[in-house]
Amino acid sequence: MEKHIFLLILIFLLQFPISFATSNETDKEALLAFQNLITSPTHFLANNWTNNTSFCSWFGVTCSSRRQRVVALALPDLQLQGTISPSLANLSFLREINLENNSFHGGIPYGLGHLPRLRVIAVQMNQLQGSIPTSLFQHRRIRLISLAFNKLSGEMWEGPWYVPELRVLDLSNNSLTGIIPPSIGNATKMMSFYLSGNRINGNIPKEIGNFSRLTKLYLFDNKLTGSIPATLFNISSLITISLAVNSLSGPLLLDEGNILSNLKFLGISFNQISGHIPSNICQLTELEVLSISVNKITGKIPRNIGCLAKIEQLYIGYNPIDGTIPASLGNISTLQYLYCGNSHLEGQIPHELGKLSNLRQLSFSNNYNLIGQIPEAIFNISSLEKIGLSSNNLSGGIPATIGLYVPNLMELFLGENQLEGEIPLFITNASKLEVLALESNFLTGTIPTNLGNLRKLQGVFLYNNQLTNEPREHELQFFNSLADCRMLQYLQVGSNPLNGVLPNSIGNLSSTIVNIHIADAHINGPIPTGIGNLSGLTTLNFEGNNLVGSIPFDVELALDCTEENPESRITMKDVVKKLNNIKNTFLEM
């Protein structure tokens, strides 16, 4: 009996190396089949994966030290091209596959979802097409699925999900359709869920509230409808909720009672959210970014909004919100970006906003009903890069010291108000200024002749004021200085009683200039011949002046070219519309 047992053991030991070798050969053949379907500009794999060395030493291949079986295949960022071979499904010990940031096309082999030991599949940033293998959504050991930035299509699988170990699911920036299945709530260990940039419709399932470990939820830029589940705000681990650019509706509701929230980012802009800003929003004590712009939110900004003591970015604009600007905003010392434009706010701008020492961009444009003077303290915030207060009913003058204490100011929008007085000479101390928009006010005095100090200036919008020329000067001297602004594109000084002659130095303006508007400005004398030097000019408006003489030959040629190409003609209405669009690029929604 003992002799028979000994023989059986001996036979097993003799066969084991054969079986071991066969398994090794299977892995090698799978890798070679994979290699045969791909190329690279440097022929890196062809030179590295050779029969002269063990496949366990090949670049990107990791083997188990015990069994000499492939456990990981990591080939990111190698400019690999081709398709992913189904042979990889024969690597039965494979735990991780990482092919991100290459140029693979074709589909994801269905068999990868059946690899019993697979933990990680990362093939983001390729050109993969087709549907996602449903086997990946029923894998009991998978922990990370990253298929983002491909061309995957088809519906998300609506069958029962069984991924009990899944921590990260990134399907963003594909062309996926269908709904988010409620059974996704079974993935109770989910920590990061990315689905942005697809075509997913339907509701956000309330079962996502089962993700007790969730930290990041990115569902923006889809076609989601319905309301935002209040249960999301009960997930204490959640840091980011990004739901912008969908068709979500209903009110934004936080559950009643105490909320233990660590939420730092809440983005729901570009939806159809209605109702008021929740009165208990102060329970989101860790919030750093609140973006609710472009919705249908009504009511008033809570008077105690200053309770969000850690907020850095606050975007409320493009909602029919009314009432006054809460003074408590001035208590948020961390605030850097404040956008409350295109709403129905009224009353005065609180002087408390001048205490926001870290503020970089401020916009209350297009509220139309803000009144009173602009608090002078705002112009003392040295960190400010943009001030947007256009299209309101603000009065008073622009502080004479403007420019002295805002060294980082790049955009100043004060147009379409009731501002009076002169344009302060110190404005040229704001050496980073790119856009100066003071149009449609009651400004008097002269256009500063030192605007050339603003070397980064791209747009000057001073039309429709009461600006005049220096009485002792015959020519409009500010043109001489503007010749130093080599990035200037738009010069709008019409509808002012300038009372002067165009200097020939107008031809020294930057070749980047595309639009000049000096209509209805009481301009006398001839059109300078130098204006023909402005090769990039597309629109020149001199109508409603007292010009004499003939049209210079170069300018006439330009006009003839315009007549031959009707599509190149731009009316003043087009100019204003275009300028408004340009200005709006500086106004955050």
Secondary structure, DSSP 8 states (H G I E B T S, - for coil): -HHHHHHHHHHHHHHHHHHHHHHHHHHHHHHHHHHHTEE-TT-HHHHHS-TTS-GGGSTTEEE-TTT--EEEEE--SS--EEE--GGGGG-TT--EEE--SSEEES---GGGGG-TT--EEE--SS--EE---GGGGG-SS--EEE--SSEE-SB---S----TT--EEE--SS--BSB--GGGGG-TT--EEE--SS--EE---GGGGG-TT--EEE--SSEE-S---GGGGG-TT--EEE--SS--EEE----SS-------EEE--SSEEES---TTGGG-TT--EEE--SS---SB--TTGGG-TT--EEE--SS--EEE--GGGGG-TT--EEE--SSEEEEE--GGGGG-TT--EEE-TT-SEEEEE--GGGGG-TT--EEE--SSEEESB--TTTTTS-TT--EEE--SS--EEE--GGGGG-TT--EEE--SSEEESB--TTGGG-TT--EEE--SS--B--TT-SB-THHHHHTT-TT--EEE--SS---EE--GGGGGS-TT--EEE-TTS-EEE---GGGGG-TT--EEE--SSEE-S---HHHHHHHHHHHH-GGG---HHHHHHHHHHHHHTTS--
